[in-house]
Amino acid sequence: MARFHVSVDWRLEGDFLAKRYSRAHEISFEGALVVPGSPALALVPAPLGRDGAMDPESAFIAALSACHMLWFLDLAASAGLVVAAYRDEAEGTLARIAPGRQAMTRVVLRPRIEFSGERRPAPGEVEALHEKAHALCFIANSVRTEVVVENVAPP
């Protein structure tokens, strides 16, 4: 079992009881990387939210995308395929699930992969690798959100 530590730090700026306070914060990953955090500006506009900061919704999508990619790369290498580049234009949908409640209900991964080397993927092999990567991704296994891999370009 592995454990991971993240610190979220926030200090009051503004009128808290009037709900006119900054939601800007800092997120520290294992004490090494510090990232500015904020709610998504679509949900809490500036100046209460911080432009150019990571929001939880995007971080959630990024975690799913990165986990899938890392498994895909490992599986491709094990299959003897050389991945030269991987880019995912992932998108998440935040939707109402009950009165006063929202959830990230769907995440679509749209990976574009470039292969190099002598061996090229066989027909259907890339799709099979994506299916296995999705099944192995512990982030995807940890959530109820529908995660879809679509528009996988043929090799």
N, CA, C and O atoms as a DFTB+ gen file, in Angstrom:
620 C
 N C O
     1  1       0.845      -1.168       0.000
     2  2       0.000       0.000       0.000
     3  2       0.897       1.241       0.000
     4  3       1.887       1.307       0.729
     5  1       0.540       2.202      -0.815
     6  2       1.259       3.467      -0.860
     7  2       0.363       4.566      -0.307
     8  3      -0.859       4.516      -0.445
     9  1       0.974       5.542       0.310
    10  2       0.230       6.690       0.835
    11  2       0.764       7.947       0.173
    12  3       1.958       8.054      -0.106
    13  1      -0.118       8.887      -0.074
    14  2       0.242      10.130      -0.728
    15  2      -0.264      11.282       0.126
    16  3      -1.338      11.204       0.722
    17  1       0.520      12.349       0.176
    18  2       0.169      13.478       1.034
    19  2       0.079      14.764       0.229
    20  3       0.955      15.072      -0.579
    21  1      -0.971      15.492       0.457
    22  2      -1.206      16.780      -0.177
    23  2      -1.633      17.748       0.922
    24  3      -2.426      17.399       1.798
    25  1      -1.101      18.963       0.867
    26  2      -1.527      20.004       1.805
    27  2      -2.254      21.090       1.033
    28  3      -1.811      21.493      -0.042
    29  1      -3.361      21.564       1.572
    30  2      -4.104      22.677       0.998
    31  2      -4.098      23.792       2.041
    32  3      -4.563      23.603       3.166
    33  1      -3.567      24.957       1.658
    34  2      -3.450      26.087       2.578
    35  2      -4.242      27.283       2.062
    36  3      -4.143      27.657       0.894
    37  1      -5.035      27.878       2.965
    38  2      -5.855      29.040       2.637
    39  2      -5.814      29.997       3.816
    40  3      -5.781      29.561       4.966
    41  1      -5.816      31.281       3.547
    42  2      -5.898      32.311       4.588
    43  2      -6.962      33.326       4.184
    44  3      -7.132      33.630       3.004
    45  1      -7.664      33.837       5.168
    46  2      -8.747      34.782       4.929
    47  2      -8.250      36.083       4.319
    48  3      -7.336      36.733       4.827
    49  1      -8.888      36.436       3.211
    50  2      -8.737      37.746       2.582
    51  2     -10.140      38.179       2.187
    52  3     -10.739      37.571       1.299
    53  1     -10.679      39.211       2.822
    54  2     -12.014      39.692       2.501
    55  2     -12.985      39.498       3.644
    56  3     -12.584      39.222       4.775
    57  1     -14.257      39.644       3.346
    58  2     -15.330      39.568       4.333
    59  2     -15.926      38.164       4.313
    60  3     -16.712      37.821       3.429
    61  1     -15.541      37.361       5.296
    62  2     -15.927      35.954       5.317
    63  2     -17.439      35.778       5.497
    64  3     -18.062      35.027       4.747
    65  1     -18.028      36.453       6.472
    66  2     -19.447      36.251       6.766
    67  2     -20.359      36.745       5.655
    68  3     -21.479      36.258       5.502
    69  1     -19.876      37.721       4.870
    70  2     -20.653      38.194       3.721
    71  2     -20.392      37.333       2.481
    72  3     -20.939      37.592       1.409
    73  1     -19.553      36.307       2.640
    74  2     -19.164      35.399       1.552
    75  2     -18.473      36.142       0.411
    76  3     -18.566      35.738      -0.748
    77  1     -17.775      37.238       0.751
    78  2     -17.002      37.998      -0.227
    79  2     -15.524      37.867       0.134
    80  3     -14.824      38.860       0.334
    81  1     -15.075      36.634       0.210
    82  2     -13.682      36.348       0.556
    83  2     -13.022      35.600      -0.599
    84  3     -13.689      34.927      -1.385
    85  1     -11.712      35.732      -0.683
    86  2     -10.965      35.045      -1.726
    87  2     -10.968      33.543      -1.465
    88  3     -10.762      33.086      -0.341
    89  1     -11.202      32.809      -2.512
    90  2     -11.119      31.338      -2.422
    91  2      -9.760      30.827      -2.881
    92  3      -9.524      29.619      -2.904
    93  1      -8.867      31.740      -3.245
    94  2      -7.528      31.349      -3.700
    95  2      -6.792      30.614      -2.574
    96  3      -6.917      30.960      -1.399
    97  1      -6.039      29.613      -2.953
    98  2      -5.311      28.797      -1.984
    99  2      -4.067      28.224      -2.643
   100  3      -3.832      28.448      -3.831
   101  1      -3.277      27.493      -1.886
   102  2      -2.103      26.801      -2.425
   103  2      -2.208      25.324      -2.118
   104  3      -2.651      24.921      -1.043
   105  1      -1.790      24.524      -3.090
   106  2      -1.803      23.075      -2.939
   107  2      -0.358      22.597      -3.016
   108  3       0.338      22.858      -3.997
   109  1       0.088      21.894      -1.975
   110  2       1.454      21.373      -1.932
   111  2       1.409      19.859      -2.065
   112  3       0.748      19.173      -1.286
   113  1       2.117      19.351      -3.059
   114  2       2.174      17.914      -3.303
   115  2       3.449      17.357      -2.691
   116  3       4.553      17.694      -3.119
   117  1       3.291      16.507      -1.688
   118  2       4.418      15.876      -1.008
   119  2       5.461      16.905      -0.565
   120  3       6.640      16.579      -0.430
   121  1       5.027      18.130      -0.343
   122  2       5.936      19.162       0.124
   123  2       6.919      19.655      -0.912
   124  3       7.804      20.445      -0.583
   125  1       6.794      19.213      -2.165
   126  2       7.773      19.586      -3.182
   127  2       7.218      20.605      -4.171
   128  3       7.803      21.672      -4.354
   129  1       6.126      20.294      -4.792
   130  2       5.520      21.149      -5.806
   131  2       4.376      21.923      -5.179
   132  3       3.492      21.337      -4.554
   133  1       4.390      23.249      -5.345
   134  2       3.305      24.085      -4.841
   135  2       2.590      24.683      -6.044
   136  3       3.207      25.308      -6.907
   137  1       1.272      24.479      -6.085
   138  2       0.449      24.935      -7.206
   139  2      -0.600      25.899      -6.677
   140  3      -1.248      25.619      -5.669
   141  1      -0.775      27.047      -7.357
   142  2      -1.872      27.923      -6.946
   143  2      -3.204      27.256      -7.244
   144  3      -3.387      26.665      -8.308
   145  1      -4.130      27.352      -6.302
   146  2      -5.438      26.734      -6.468
   147  2      -6.543      27.762      -6.373
   148  3      -6.373      28.830      -5.785
   149  1      -7.678      27.422      -6.961
   150  2      -8.839      28.303      -6.981
   151  2     -10.037      27.482      -7.412
   152  3      -9.880      26.453      -8.069
   153  1     -11.234      27.924      -7.050
   154  2     -12.377      27.293      -7.704
   155  2     -12.356      27.668      -9.185
   156  3     -11.734      28.659      -9.567
   157  1     -13.016      26.899      -9.996
   158  2     -13.106      27.234     -11.415
   159  2     -13.752      28.604     -11.546
   160  3     -14.757      28.889     -10.894
   161  1     -13.174      29.451     -12.389
   162  2     -13.706      30.801     -12.545
   163  2     -15.123      30.800     -13.107
   164  3     -15.850      31.780     -12.944
   165  1     -15.522      29.726     -13.759
   166  2     -16.911      29.611     -14.231
   167  2     -17.873      29.456     -13.052
   168  3     -19.064      29.743     -13.176
   169  1     -17.355      29.003     -11.911
   170  2     -18.191      28.803     -10.723
   171  2     -18.073      29.957      -9.730
   172  3     -19.065      30.381      -9.136
   173  1     -16.854      30.456      -9.557
   174  2     -16.597      31.568      -8.640
   175  2     -15.675      32.546      -9.359
   176  3     -14.457      32.364      -9.357
   177  1     -16.244      33.582      -9.972
   178  2     -15.430      34.494     -10.779
   179  2     -14.449      35.325      -9.953
   180  3     -14.603      35.471      -8.740
   181  1     -13.440      35.865     -10.636
   182  2     -12.488      36.776     -10.009
   183  2     -13.262      37.998      -9.532
   184  3     -14.250      38.359     -10.171
   185  1     -12.880      38.630      -8.483
   186  2     -11.630      38.452      -7.753
   187  2     -11.702      37.400      -6.653
   188  3     -10.706      37.162      -5.970
   189  1     -12.865      36.759      -6.464
   190  2     -12.969      35.746      -5.411
   191  2     -12.267      34.449      -5.809
   192  3     -11.789      33.715      -4.945
   193  1     -12.202      34.166      -7.098
   194  2     -11.401      33.068      -7.625
   195  2     -10.144      33.645      -8.227
   196  3     -10.085      34.843      -8.504
   197  1      -9.131      32.816      -8.438
   198  2      -7.839      33.271      -8.945
   199  2      -7.633      32.791     -10.379
   200  3      -7.672      31.591     -10.653
   201  1      -7.416      33.731     -11.285
   202  2      -7.113      33.396     -12.675
   203  2      -5.747      32.708     -12.750
   204  3      -4.828      33.084     -12.023
   205  1      -5.609      31.716     -13.612
   206  2      -4.336      31.035     -13.798
   207  2      -4.012      29.997     -12.739
   208  3      -2.876      29.528     -12.663
   209  1      -4.988      29.628     -11.922
   210  2      -4.756      28.636     -10.873
   211  2      -5.466      27.335     -11.230
   212  3      -6.382      27.315     -12.053
   213  1      -5.030      26.262     -10.602
   214  2      -5.633      24.952     -10.833
   215  2      -6.914      24.848     -10.016
   216  3      -6.926      25.142      -8.820
   217  1      -7.991      24.426     -10.674
   218  2      -9.242      24.218      -9.953
   219  2      -9.450      22.724      -9.729
   220  3      -8.914      21.912     -10.484
   221  1     -10.217      22.343      -8.707
   222  2     -10.403      20.925      -8.387
   223  2     -11.001      20.115      -9.530
   224  3     -10.647      18.951      -9.723
   225  1     -11.909      20.731     -10.291
   226  2     -12.546      19.998     -11.382
   227  2     -11.522      19.629     -12.461
   228  3     -11.498      18.497     -12.943
   229  1     -10.691      20.584     -12.826
   230  2      -9.648      20.317     -13.828
   231  2      -8.604      19.346     -13.296
   232  3      -8.094      18.509     -14.040
   233  1      -8.285      19.456     -12.004
   234  2      -7.324      18.528     -11.399
   235  2      -7.855      17.101     -11.440
   236  3      -7.098      16.157     -11.668
   237  1      -9.157      16.947     -11.220
   238  2      -9.804      15.631     -11.280
   239  2      -9.666      15.037     -12.680
   240  3      -9.287      13.877     -12.838
   241  1      -9.977      15.843     -13.690
   242  2      -9.866      15.394     -15.079
   243  2      -8.410      15.067     -15.410
   244  3      -8.127      14.053     -16.048
   245  1      -7.495      15.923     -14.979
   246  2      -6.070      15.700     -15.239
   247  2      -5.586      14.401     -14.586
   248  3      -4.797      13.665     -15.180
   249  1      -6.055      14.119     -13.374
   250  2      -5.647      12.892     -12.692
   251  2      -6.108      11.658     -13.463
   252  3      -5.353      10.698     -13.616
   253  1      -7.348      11.689     -13.947
   254  2      -7.841      10.562     -14.755
   255  2      -7.038      10.416     -16.043
   256  3      -6.641       9.311     -16.415
   257  1      -6.803      11.531     -16.717
   258  2      -6.074      11.505     -17.986
   259  2      -4.646      11.010     -17.797
   260  3      -4.177      10.150     -18.543
   261  1      -3.957      11.556     -16.793
   262  2      -2.561      11.178     -16.562
   263  2      -2.438       9.714     -16.145
   264  3      -1.529       9.017     -16.596
   265  1      -3.341       9.246     -15.290
   266  2      -3.306       7.844     -14.867
   267  2      -3.497       6.921     -16.065
   268  3      -2.773       5.938     -16.226
   269  1      -4.476       7.244     -16.899
   270  2      -4.721       6.440     -18.107
   271  2      -3.482       6.440     -19.004
   272  3      -3.060       5.388     -19.485
   273  1      -2.903       7.620     -19.226
   274  2      -1.727       7.720     -20.083
   275  2      -0.566       6.884     -19.540
   276  3       0.083       6.161     -20.296
   277  1      -0.306       6.978     -18.244
   278  2       0.825       6.242     -17.667
   279  2       0.644       4.733     -17.825
   280  3       1.605       4.017     -18.106
   281  1      -0.589       4.250     -17.643
   282  2      -0.833       2.826     -17.867
   283  2      -0.698       2.472     -19.348
   284  3      -0.132       1.433     -19.690
   285  1      -1.215       3.331     -20.223
   286  2      -1.099       3.073     -21.655
   287  2       0.370       2.975     -22.061
   288  3       0.752       2.056     -22.785
   289  1       1.194       3.912     -21.603
   290  2       2.623       3.893     -21.944
   291  2       3.284       2.601     -21.471
   292  3       4.067       1.993     -22.201
   293  1       2.966       2.189     -20.253
   294  2       3.546       0.956     -19.717
   295  2       3.126      -0.257     -20.541
   296  3       3.946      -1.116     -20.864
   297  1       1.849      -0.316     -20.873
   298  2       1.346      -1.448     -21.656
   299  2       1.922      -1.452     -23.069
   300  3       2.248      -2.514     -23.598
   301  1       2.049      -0.277     -23.686
   302  2       2.627      -0.189     -25.031
   303  2       4.071      -0.651     -25.022
   304  3       4.494      -1.388     -25.912
   305  1       4.835      -0.221     -24.020
   306  2       6.232      -0.652     -23.927
   307  2       6.323      -2.162     -23.752
   308  3       7.168      -2.813     -24.367
   309  1       5.449      -2.720     -22.910
   310  2       5.441      -4.177     -22.702
   311  2       5.081      -4.919     -23.980
   312  3       5.512      -6.054     -24.188
   313  1       4.285      -4.273     -24.844
   314  2       3.883      -4.891     -26.116
   315  2       4.915      -4.657     -27.216
   316  3       4.726      -5.106     -28.347
   317  1       5.999      -3.961     -26.896
   318  2       7.038      -3.713     -27.890
   319  2       6.758      -2.538     -28.812
   320  3       7.383      -2.405     -29.864
   321  1       5.820      -1.685     -28.416
   322  2       5.501      -0.504     -29.215
   323  2       6.236       0.702     -28.647
   324  3       6.331       0.858     -27.430
   325  1       6.752       1.549     -29.521
   326  2       7.430       2.774     -29.078
   327  2       6.470       3.946     -29.259
   328  3       6.084       4.278     -30.380
   329  1       6.094       4.561     -28.154
   330  2       5.251       5.749     -28.194
   331  2       6.181       6.957     -28.239
   332  3       6.978       7.170     -27.326
   333  1       6.075       7.743     -29.307
   334  2       6.918       8.930     -29.468
   335  2       6.261      10.161     -28.859
   336  3       6.960      11.061     -28.393
   337  1       4.937      10.219     -28.855
   338  2       4.217      11.360     -28.293
   339  2       2.801      10.932     -27.931
   340  3       2.211      10.059     -28.567
   341  1       2.279      11.565     -26.903
   342  2       0.926      11.278     -26.413
   343  2       0.340      12.600     -25.957
   344  3       0.934      13.284     -25.124
   345  1      -0.797      12.965     -26.479
   346  2      -1.489      14.186     -26.063
   347  2      -2.967      13.869     -25.900
   348  3      -3.590      13.274     -26.779
   349  1      -3.511      14.269     -24.776
   350  2      -4.916      14.021     -24.503
   351  2      -5.616      15.361     -24.291
   352  3      -5.200      16.163     -23.456
   353  1      -6.665      15.590     -25.044
   354  2      -7.513      16.775     -24.874
   355  2      -8.765      16.321     -24.131
   356  3      -9.834      16.182     -24.725
   357  1      -8.625      16.091     -22.837
   358  2      -9.700      15.532     -22.020
   359  2     -10.733      16.605     -21.672
   360  3     -10.424      17.796     -21.611
   361  1     -11.962      16.151     -21.446
   362  2     -13.055      17.068     -21.116
   363  2     -13.955      16.424     -20.066
   364  3     -14.291      15.244     -20.159
   365  1     -14.334      17.207     -19.077
   366  2     -15.234      16.717     -18.041
   367  2     -16.547      17.467     -18.054
   368  3     -16.603      18.636     -18.437
   369  1     -17.601      16.792     -17.635
   370  2     -18.925      17.396     -17.550
   371  2     -19.354      17.444     -16.095
   372  3     -19.470      16.415     -15.429
   373  1     -19.587      18.664     -15.612
   374  2     -20.109      18.867     -14.267
   375  2     -21.609      19.051     -14.408
   376  3     -22.061      19.950     -15.118
   377  1     -22.383      18.211     -13.740
   378  2     -23.839      18.252     -13.904
   379  2     -24.535      18.142     -12.552
   380  3     -23.973      17.640     -11.579
   381  1     -25.765      18.621     -12.522
   382  2     -26.589      18.521     -11.317
   383  2     -27.045      17.075     -11.173
   384  3     -27.544      16.471     -12.122
   385  1     -26.867      16.530      -9.975
   386  2     -27.293      15.150      -9.717
   387  2     -28.473      15.089      -8.758
   388  3     -29.141      14.061      -8.641
   389  1     -28.721      16.199      -8.074
   390  2     -29.858      16.313      -7.153
   391  2     -29.978      17.803      -6.809
   392  3     -29.049      18.566      -7.074
   393  1     -31.073      18.216      -6.242
   394  2     -31.188      19.632      -5.870
   395  2     -30.020      20.053      -4.974
   396  3     -29.775      19.455      -3.927
   397  1     -29.312      21.086      -5.404
   398  2     -28.184      21.596      -4.634
   399  2     -26.930      20.740      -4.679
   400  3     -25.985      20.995      -3.933
   401  1     -26.902      19.732      -5.538
   402  2     -25.722      18.840      -5.615
   403  2     -25.279      18.693      -7.059
   404  3     -26.098      18.525      -7.962
   405  1     -23.963      18.759      -7.264
   406  2     -23.374      18.539      -8.581
   407  2     -22.291      17.487      -8.473
   408  3     -21.764      17.225      -7.392
   409  1     -21.968      16.889      -9.603
   410  2     -20.891      15.904      -9.653
   411  2     -20.276      15.939     -11.045
   412  3     -20.926      16.311     -12.021
   413  1     -19.035      15.551     -11.113
   414  2     -18.393      15.340     -12.400
   415  2     -18.954      14.004     -12.890
   416  3     -18.559      12.941     -12.413
   417  1     -19.878      14.074     -13.847
   418  2     -20.621      12.882     -14.253
   419  2     -19.989      12.141     -15.423
   420  3     -20.276      10.964     -15.643
   421  1     -19.128      12.827     -16.177
   422  2     -18.538      12.174     -17.349
   423  2     -17.206      12.829     -17.668
   424  3     -17.073      14.052     -17.644
   425  1     -16.235      12.000     -17.964
   426  2     -14.938      12.481     -18.432
   427  2     -14.631      11.756     -19.730
   428  3     -14.677      10.527     -19.798
   429  1     -14.318      12.529     -20.755
   430  2     -13.965      11.957     -22.064
   431  2     -12.486      12.196     -22.294
   432  3     -12.011      13.331     -22.252
   433  1     -11.769      11.119     -22.536
   434  2     -10.347      11.187     -22.872
   435  2     -10.229      11.089     -24.388
   436  3     -10.861      10.236     -25.011
   437  1      -9.425      11.958     -24.973
   438  2      -9.240      11.970     -26.424
   439  2      -7.752      11.893     -26.757
   440  3      -7.180      12.856     -27.266
   441  1      -7.132      10.768     -26.476
   442  2      -5.697      10.674     -26.705
   443  2      -5.333      10.633     -28.188
   444  3      -6.008       9.997     -28.998
   445  1      -4.271      11.316     -28.507
   446  2      -3.667      11.279     -29.845
   447  2      -2.246      10.764     -29.627
   448  3      -1.456      11.364     -28.898
   449  1      -1.944       9.661     -30.261
   450  2      -0.681       8.980     -29.991
   451  2       0.119       8.853     -31.274
   452  3      -0.412       8.495     -32.325
   453  1       1.395       9.151     -31.168
   454  2       2.315       8.957     -32.286
   455  2       3.261       7.815     -31.913
   456  3       3.847       7.798     -30.831
   457  1       3.390       6.878     -32.824
   458  2       4.289       5.745     -32.625
   459  2       5.514       5.911     -33.506
   460  3       5.446       6.492     -34.589
   461  1       6.622       5.399     -33.029
   462  2       7.836       5.352     -33.849
   463  2       8.438       3.962     -33.683
   464  3       7.863       3.108     -33.009
   465  1       9.570       3.741     -34.284
   466  2      10.185       2.418     -34.202
   467  2       9.682       1.511     -35.304
   468  3       8.827       1.889     -36.105
   469  1      10.230       0.307     -35.330
   470  2       9.908      -0.630     -36.410
   471  2       8.515      -1.242     -36.268
   472  3       7.792      -1.385     -37.253
   473  1       8.148      -1.596     -35.057
   474  2       6.854      -2.258     -34.858
   475  2       5.735      -1.228     -34.800
   476  3       5.813      -0.247     -34.061
   477  1       4.709      -1.462     -35.577
   478  2       3.514      -0.621     -35.586
   479  2       2.354      -1.406     -34.976
   480  3       2.337      -2.634     -35.057
   481  1       1.389      -0.720     -34.369
   482  2       0.272      -1.447     -33.767
   483  2      -0.559      -2.177     -34.817
   484  3      -0.802      -1.665     -35.910
   485  1      -0.979      -3.365     -34.465
   486  2      -1.875      -4.143     -35.322
   487  2      -3.276      -3.539     -35.238
   488  3      -3.582      -2.821     -34.286
   489  1      -4.127      -3.821     -36.220
   490  2      -5.509      -3.313     -36.151
   491  2      -6.176      -3.734     -34.841
   492  3      -6.136      -4.904     -34.460
   493  1      -6.778      -2.781     -34.170
   494  2      -7.460      -3.049     -32.905
   495  2      -6.555      -3.080     -31.686
   496  3      -7.050      -3.101     -30.560
   497  1      -5.250      -3.083     -31.877
   498  2      -4.332      -3.197     -30.744
   499  2      -4.356      -1.943     -29.859
   500  3      -4.330      -2.047     -28.632
   501  1      -4.405      -0.773     -30.475
   502  2      -4.433       0.463     -29.691
   503  2      -5.691       0.519     -28.836
   504  3      -5.627       0.865     -27.656
   505  1      -6.822       0.183     -29.419
   506  2      -8.074       0.178     -28.670
   507  2      -8.006      -0.812     -27.505
   508  3      -8.482      -0.512     -26.410
   509  1      -7.417      -1.987     -27.733
   510  2      -7.279      -2.985     -26.673
   511  2      -6.368      -2.473     -25.558
   512  3      -6.627      -2.718     -24.379
   513  1      -5.309      -1.769     -25.928
   514  2      -4.415      -1.199     -24.921
   515  2      -5.147      -0.135     -24.097
   516  3      -4.955      -0.041     -22.885
   517  1      -5.979       0.658     -24.756
   518  2      -6.763       1.661     -24.026
   519  2      -7.742       0.987     -23.063
   520  3      -7.893       1.440     -21.928
   521  1      -8.395      -0.067     -23.486
   522  2      -9.327      -0.777     -22.612
   523  2      -8.608      -1.321     -21.381
   524  3      -9.111      -1.219     -20.263
   525  1      -7.421      -1.903     -21.598
   526  2      -6.668      -2.456     -20.480
   527  2      -6.151      -1.336     -19.574
   528  3      -6.171      -1.470     -18.350
   529  1      -5.686      -0.231     -20.170
   530  2      -5.210       0.909     -19.374
   531  2      -6.338       1.445     -18.506
   532  3      -6.124       1.764     -17.337
   533  1      -7.530       1.546     -19.066
   534  2      -8.680       2.036     -18.295
   535  2      -8.987       1.096     -17.137
   536  3      -9.272       1.545     -16.028
   537  1      -8.928      -0.204     -17.392
   538  2      -9.219      -1.179     -16.343
   539  2      -8.180      -1.136     -15.227
   540  3      -8.500      -1.415     -14.072
   541  1      -6.931      -0.787     -15.565
   542  2      -5.854      -0.756     -14.579
   543  2      -5.721       0.588     -13.862
   544  3      -5.109       0.657     -12.796
   545  1      -6.267       1.622     -14.415
   546  2      -6.119       2.968     -13.842
   547  2      -6.824       3.038     -12.487
   548  3      -8.048       2.946     -12.405
   549  1      -6.034       3.202     -11.434
   550  2      -6.623       3.203     -10.095
   551  2      -7.425       4.465      -9.817
   552  3      -8.277       4.459      -8.928
   553  1      -7.180       5.541     -10.545
   554  2      -8.022       6.728     -10.380
   555  2      -9.411       6.426     -10.950
   556  3     -10.424       6.687     -10.300
   557  1      -9.452       5.877     -12.165
   558  2     -10.745       5.509     -12.764
   559  2     -11.468       4.470     -11.909
   560  3     -12.695       4.495     -11.806
   561  1     -10.719       3.565     -11.302
   562  2     -11.325       2.549     -10.444
   563  2     -11.848       3.122      -9.136
   564  3     -12.591       2.452      -8.419
   565  1     -11.467       4.362      -8.815
   566  2     -11.829       4.978      -7.544
   567  2     -13.064       5.879      -7.616
   568  3     -13.527       6.380      -6.592
   569  1     -13.590       6.082      -8.807
   570  2     -14.693       7.035      -8.958
   571  2     -15.888       6.389      -9.649
   572  3     -15.763       5.348     -10.294
   573  1     -17.055       7.031      -9.500
   574  2     -18.267       6.562     -10.160
   575  2     -18.473       7.226     -11.511
   576  3     -19.347       6.821     -12.277
   577  1     -17.682       8.234     -11.804
   578  2     -17.820       8.992     -13.046
   579  2     -17.639       8.085     -14.257
   580  3     -16.767       7.217     -14.271
   581  1     -18.459       8.293     -15.256
   582  2     -18.274       7.590     -16.523
   583  2     -17.012       8.142     -17.188
   584  3     -16.898       9.349     -17.404
   585  1     -16.074       7.266     -17.509
   586  2     -14.851       7.660     -18.205
   587  2     -14.859       6.978     -19.556
   588  3     -14.939       5.752     -19.641
   589  1     -14.775       7.775     -20.618
   590  2     -14.863       7.278     -21.989
   591  2     -13.574       7.625     -22.718
   592  3     -13.070       8.741     -22.594
   593  1     -13.041       6.685     -23.472
   594  2     -11.908       6.968     -24.366
   595  2     -12.484       6.952     -25.757
   596  3     -12.982       5.924     -26.217
   597  1     -12.421       8.106     -26.448
   598  2     -13.029       8.190     -27.767
   599  2     -12.065       8.753     -28.787
   600  3     -11.007       9.292     -28.460
   601  1     -12.471       8.607     -30.034
   602  2     -11.708       9.160     -31.169
   603  2     -10.263       8.697     -31.188
   604  3      -9.356       9.481     -31.470
   605  1     -10.053       7.434     -30.892
   606  2      -8.706       6.902     -30.951
   607  2      -8.335       6.766     -32.427
   608  3      -8.896       5.940     -33.148
   609  1      -7.391       7.582     -32.859
   610  2      -6.993       7.573     -34.257
   611  2      -6.286       6.274     -34.596
   612  3      -5.479       5.788     -33.803
   613  1      -6.568       5.708     -35.746
   614  2      -5.855       4.487     -36.142
   615  2      -4.375       4.781     -36.336
   616  3      -4.001       5.899     -36.691
   617  1      -3.528       3.776     -36.104
   618  2      -2.078       3.989     -36.229
   619  2      -1.653       4.341     -37.645
   620  3      -0.467       4.547     -37.900
